Amino acid sequence: MLAADSLWGVAAGLWIASGLGRVFFGGKEPTFYWHNGFFWVKLALFGLVFALELTPMMTFIRVRSARRRGTALPRFSVEAYRRINAAEIVLVVAIVFVAAFMVRGAWLF
């Protein structure tokens, strides 16, 4: 689970970096994104993924810290974190579909 958490962190960093690069250095003007409803849906979905990840992220930081100190590991529900992870996967897949609509210029205002 610690490895999966690390992968989520790396993926999030790459998504943010590539997204910012695309908005400011990509082929389309930044105003294309600001005036696209799907862009805002995509950001909201990403924010939801981040919000869902806060609790597991803090728990795994505590686990890593406890392992370094050699103290007892904090208790947490593996099943609850599996459900959170499943929800995050669904949201990430939704982000891909929303991004496809966005890049084609759907929902411009």
Protein Blocks (a to p, Z undefined) as FASTA:
>chain_A
ZZmmmmmmmmmmmmmmmmmmmmmmmmbdfklmmmpmklmmmmmmmmmmmmmmmmmmmmmm
mmmmmmmnopacddddfklmmmmmmmmmmmmmmmmmmmmmmmnopaiZZ
